[in-house]
Amino acid sequence: MPQFDTFPIRTTKPAERDPLRNFKFRAEFVGNESVRQPFATMGFISIGGLGVQTDMIPYREGGDNTSTRKMPGQSEFSPLSFVSGIFMDSKNAGYEWFKHVFSVISGAGNTGWNEDFRCDIIISVLVHPTTKYTTGSPGSPTSLQSAGMRIKVYNAWPGSVQFNDLNAGDNSIMVSTMQIHHEGWFPLFGGEAAGNNFPL
């Protein structure tokens, strides 16, 4: 009688079977009130650039064989891009933040050289779908329980702000792209993402 491999029966619950969707997320700016306030009610079309790379340092001595030793060198976190729509009834929060950085560096305006222009950013990837929930429980938009993944970005500041091109032949919206430089990020997944257990 032929023998067949047996496969474990997998659950069909969405929380345990389905990967997180990438289209339901929010960003929270924390740690610096002057930076945080303009972004408090702001959403983003897309957030990109979450990546890290460690450079390789080659090394070889005359007594080694023909292969080269490879040692880890410096690690570099790539800049992030935050894309948002432009609204006519409010200032552009990304450009206001960029002006703050520029004023501190150039010594112009009302900000001093010791003014804090950096802040941390927490990006939450929300569970989906959320068809039924109670306040403070998984699925609630205002609850940490609704996050299936959270990423904290440290010491962020804007390096550039760019508006999209104007074109009479387009059928599109005005958007701004803010490039964020930072000093690293740390992710939390699943149950860990429901709390603020990020390292300082």
Legacy VTK file of the C-alpha trace (Angstrom):
# vtk DataFile Version 3.0
C-alpha trace
ASCII
DATASET POLYDATA
POINTS 200 float
0.000 0.000 0.000
1.541 3.343 -0.946
2.559 5.678 1.831
1.676 9.346 1.664
3.289 12.177 3.559
1.031 13.722 6.151
0.747 17.462 6.453
-0.308 19.273 9.632
-3.792 20.717 9.588
-3.457 24.473 9.523
-5.885 26.876 11.116
-8.039 29.062 8.891
-8.273 31.932 11.374
-7.149 35.152 9.628
-4.980 36.248 12.561
-2.979 33.013 12.398
-3.082 32.189 8.686
-3.086 35.420 6.680
-0.102 37.812 6.425
-0.577 41.443 7.385
-1.915 43.753 4.680
0.351 46.645 3.727
-2.406 49.173 2.980
-3.748 49.805 6.492
-1.277 51.720 8.639
-0.704 54.889 10.613
2.290 56.947 11.728
2.636 58.618 15.119
5.242 61.298 15.804
6.398 61.195 19.430
8.858 62.818 21.814
8.891 66.407 20.519
5.711 68.434 20.944
6.650 71.130 18.415
7.099 68.451 15.741
4.306 66.127 16.860
1.385 68.557 16.902
1.128 69.307 13.127
1.170 65.564 12.366
-1.375 64.602 15.059
-4.317 64.178 12.660
-2.360 63.621 9.452
-2.388 60.462 7.345
-0.031 59.283 4.621
-0.558 57.738 1.208
2.570 55.618 1.493
5.635 55.071 3.669
8.700 53.499 2.093
12.385 52.814 2.609
12.383 50.584 5.689
15.684 48.813 5.216
19.121 48.339 6.735
22.404 47.200 5.235
25.755 46.325 6.817
28.851 46.996 4.737
31.479 44.318 4.295
35.183 44.898 5.043
37.523 42.555 3.110
40.779 41.455 4.747
43.566 39.141 3.652
47.026 38.221 4.839
49.798 36.649 2.803
49.521 33.353 4.689
45.795 32.998 3.971
44.434 30.839 1.222
42.977 32.374 -1.923
39.690 33.378 -0.315
39.246 36.710 1.430
38.039 37.171 4.963
34.834 39.173 5.149
34.100 41.182 8.274
30.979 43.205 9.097
31.521 46.958 8.989
29.234 49.912 9.508
25.472 49.542 9.242
23.379 52.090 7.363
19.635 52.600 7.695
18.164 53.928 4.476
16.108 57.147 4.558
12.330 56.866 4.699
9.855 58.505 2.355
6.491 59.770 3.614
3.994 60.680 0.876
0.886 62.710 1.727
-1.760 64.738 -0.036
-1.632 68.543 -0.067
-4.662 70.333 1.346
-5.463 74.006 0.774
-6.946 74.674 4.226
-3.810 73.849 6.232
-0.052 74.275 6.189
2.100 71.430 4.923
3.389 69.770 8.099
6.440 68.272 6.377
7.562 71.626 4.998
7.029 73.334 8.385
9.248 70.677 9.986
11.853 71.140 7.264
11.854 74.916 7.892
12.460 74.219 11.574
15.561 72.148 10.753
16.803 74.749 8.279
16.371 77.583 10.807
18.382 75.735 13.451
21.225 74.863 11.070
21.440 78.260 9.363
20.934 80.267 12.554
18.037 82.223 11.052
14.521 82.807 12.311
13.290 82.440 15.871
14.976 79.113 16.693
18.324 78.778 18.438
21.208 76.483 17.610
20.275 74.223 20.520
16.633 73.852 19.447
15.454 70.229 19.244
14.221 69.363 15.745
14.416 65.552 15.981
11.676 63.187 17.066
10.806 59.496 17.089
8.188 57.986 14.780
6.088 54.886 15.491
4.645 53.184 12.397
1.797 50.774 13.111
0.616 48.163 10.593
-2.996 47.447 11.559
-4.749 44.096 11.525
-7.387 43.634 8.831
-10.265 43.142 8.415
-11.858 44.736 11.466
-15.540 43.935 11.192
-16.324 43.763 14.913
-14.544 45.150 17.947
-15.008 46.775 21.317
-13.087 49.825 22.512
-9.604 48.920 23.681
-9.681 45.460 22.097
-8.101 44.080 18.893
-9.544 45.887 15.905
-10.233 49.146 17.700
-8.613 51.938 15.653
-7.439 53.731 18.817
-6.064 50.656 20.578
-2.545 49.280 20.501
-4.242 45.890 20.232
-5.106 46.715 16.611
-1.441 46.681 15.561
-0.036 43.469 14.137
3.363 45.104 13.647
4.880 48.306 15.040
8.178 49.945 14.091
9.849 52.708 16.082
12.132 55.039 14.131
14.709 56.883 16.245
15.947 60.494 16.037
14.224 61.344 12.758
14.423 64.633 10.874
13.487 65.717 7.331
16.261 65.987 4.756
14.070 67.081 1.863
10.490 67.929 0.933
9.362 67.640 -2.693
6.062 68.486 -4.377
4.916 66.614 -7.457
4.998 68.149 -10.925
2.234 70.306 -12.369
0.789 68.959 -15.611
-2.329 70.216 -17.401
-2.780 66.806 -18.988
-2.830 64.856 -15.725
-5.837 63.603 -13.798
-4.241 63.398 -10.372
-3.786 65.114 -6.997
-1.074 67.256 -5.451
1.186 65.302 -3.115
4.327 66.026 -1.129
7.152 63.579 -0.480
9.146 64.037 2.715
12.471 62.222 2.999
13.333 61.337 6.594
16.837 60.636 7.885
17.103 58.694 11.128
19.424 56.640 13.335
17.779 53.235 13.146
14.490 51.440 13.736
13.249 48.548 15.836
10.236 46.314 14.963
7.740 44.522 17.203
5.442 41.763 15.924
2.223 40.109 17.059
1.555 40.267 20.791
4.681 42.354 21.399
3.289 45.042 19.099
0.347 45.571 21.476
2.628 47.323 23.995
5.315 49.983 24.125
8.196 47.583 24.664
10.623 49.426 22.424
14.239 49.816 23.603
15.210 53.383 24.431
LINES 1 201
200 0 1 2 3 4 5 6 7 8 9 10 11 12 13 14 15 16 17 18 19 20 21 22 23 24 25 26 27 28 29 30 31 32 33 34 35 36 37 38 39 40 41 42 43 44 45 46 47 48 49 50 51 52 53 54 55 56 57 58 59 60 61 62 63 64 65 66 67 68 69 70 71 72 73 74 75 76 77 78 79 80 81 82 83 84 85 86 87 88 89 90 91 92 93 94 95 96 97 98 99 100 101 102 103 104 105 106 107 108 109 110 111 112 113 114 115 116 117 118 119 120 121 122 123 124 125 126 127 128 129 130 131 132 133 134 135 136 137 138 139 140 141 142 143 144 145 146 147 148 149 150 151 152 153 154 155 156 157 158 159 160 161 162 163 164 165 166 167 168 169 170 171 172 173 174 175 176 177 178 179 180 181 182 183 184 185 186 187 188 189 190 191 192 193 194 195 196 197 198 199
